Amino acid sequence: MFCNICEESPNSITMMTGNPFNTSDSMTIGIACEYTILIMERYNEERKAGNDVDSSIERAAQKIGTAITVSSLTTVFGFSALMLSAFGIISNFGTTTVITVGFSLIGAILVMPAVLKIISRFEKEENNQFY
């Protein structure tokens, strides 16, 4: 029963690449988590330094955003070499990884600052920490 459900409702990356064995899921979840943690930690450092919410988000995106972008692009270009493989599983693995790492970068650079702005409404005023 469970296998039938998985076969009938694949995730969007699996549908785009045609790769039913998406082995890059755990790796890209780790990469996405790392990117968002780096942005959030830099934001917290800026808040502890006494900056307001907007300037803290801006400085976090400027300082960590460059490192995340370079790291992500290095990963994308490295795994894009796998897409040239004649062996289908390796080629699909490269395609899937390139797509998901690209989405991880977009999420960290575009979505995470917006999330920080929204959750900043729930900060305690006296010490700039979340409830």
C-alpha positions as CSV (number, residue, x, y, z in Angstrom):
1,M,0.0,0.0,0.0
2,F,2.7,2.5,1.0
3,C,4.8,1.7,-2.0
4,N,1.8,2.3,-4.3
5,I,1.3,5.7,-2.8
6,C,4.9,6.6,-3.3
7,E,4.9,5.4,-6.9
8,E,1.7,7.3,-7.7
9,S,2.6,10.6,-6.1
10,P,6.3,11.4,-6.7
11,N,7.8,14.7,-5.8
12,S,8.2,17.4,-8.4
13,I,12.0,17.0,-8.8
14,T,11.5,13.3,-9.4
15,M,8.9,14.1,-12.0
16,M,11.1,16.6,-13.8
17,T,14.1,14.4,-14.0
18,G,12.4,11.0,-14.4
19,N,14.6,9.6,-11.7
20,P,12.5,7.4,-9.3
21,F,15.5,6.9,-6.9
22,N,16.2,10.4,-5.7
23,T,19.3,9.8,-3.6
24,S,20.2,13.4,-3.4
25,D,17.3,14.3,-1.1
26,S,19.2,14.0,2.2
27,M,22.3,15.8,0.8
28,T,20.3,18.7,-0.4
29,I,18.2,18.9,2.7
30,G,21.5,19.2,4.6
31,I,22.7,21.9,2.2
32,A,19.5,23.9,2.5
33,C,19.6,23.7,6.3
34,E,23.2,24.8,6.4
35,Y,22.5,27.9,4.2
36,T,19.5,28.9,6.3
37,I,21.3,28.4,9.6
38,L,24.2,30.5,8.4
39,I,21.8,33.4,7.5
40,M,20.0,33.1,10.8
41,E,23.1,33.0,12.9
42,R,24.5,36.1,11.1
43,Y,21.2,37.8,11.7
44,N,21.3,36.9,15.4
45,E,24.9,38.3,15.6
46,E,23.8,41.5,14.1
47,R,20.8,41.8,16.4
48,K,23.0,41.2,19.4
49,A,25.3,44.0,18.2
50,G,22.4,46.4,18.6
51,N,21.3,46.8,15.0
52,D,17.6,47.0,14.0
53,V,15.8,44.2,12.2
54,D,16.0,45.6,8.7
55,S,19.7,46.5,8.8
56,S,20.5,43.1,10.5
57,I,18.7,41.2,7.7
58,E,20.5,43.4,5.1
59,R,23.9,42.9,6.6
60,A,23.4,39.1,7.1
61,A,22.3,38.8,3.5
62,Q,25.3,40.8,2.3
63,K,28.0,39.1,4.3
64,I,26.8,35.5,4.3
65,G,24.9,35.7,1.0
66,T,28.2,36.0,-0.9
67,A,29.7,32.9,0.7
68,I,26.5,30.9,0.3
69,T,26.3,32.0,-3.4
70,V,29.9,31.0,-4.2
71,S,29.5,27.7,-2.3
72,S,26.2,26.9,-4.1
73,L,27.5,27.7,-7.5
74,T,30.6,25.6,-6.9
75,T,28.4,22.7,-6.0
76,V,26.1,23.3,-9.0
77,F,29.0,23.4,-11.4
78,G,30.7,20.4,-9.9
79,F,27.5,18.3,-10.1
80,S,26.6,19.6,-13.5
81,A,29.6,17.5,-14.8
82,L,27.6,14.4,-13.8
83,M,24.8,15.5,-16.2
84,L,27.2,14.7,-19.1
85,S,27.4,11.0,-18.2
86,A,26.1,8.4,-20.6
87,F,24.9,6.3,-17.6
88,G,21.3,7.4,-16.9
89,I,21.4,7.1,-13.1
90,I,24.5,9.2,-12.8
91,S,23.1,11.8,-15.2
92,N,19.8,12.0,-13.3
93,F,21.6,12.3,-10.0
94,G,23.6,15.3,-11.4
95,T,20.4,16.9,-12.8
96,T,18.5,16.4,-9.6
97,T,21.3,17.7,-7.4
98,V,21.8,20.8,-9.6
99,I,18.1,21.7,-9.5
100,T,17.8,21.2,-5.7
101,V,20.9,23.0,-4.8
102,G,19.8,25.9,-7.0
103,F,16.4,26.0,-5.2
104,S,18.3,25.8,-1.9
105,L,20.3,28.9,-2.9
106,I,17.1,30.8,-3.9
107,G,15.4,29.8,-0.7
108,A,18.3,31.0,1.4
109,I,18.9,34.3,-0.4
110,L,15.3,35.3,-1.2
111,V,13.0,33.4,1.2
112,M,15.0,33.3,4.4
113,P,15.3,37.2,4.8
114,A,11.5,37.4,4.4
115,V,11.0,34.7,7.0
116,L,13.3,36.6,9.4
117,K,11.4,39.8,8.9
118,I,8.1,38.0,9.7
119,I,9.4,36.2,12.8
120,S,11.1,39.3,14.1
121,R,7.7,40.4,15.2
122,F,7.9,37.7,17.9
123,E,11.2,38.8,19.3
124,K,11.5,39.9,22.9
125,E,12.5,43.6,22.9
126,E,14.9,43.5,25.9
127,N,17.4,41.0,24.5
128,N,16.5,40.6,20.8
129,Q,15.9,36.8,21.1
130,F,13.0,34.8,19.9
131,Y,10.4,33.6,22.4
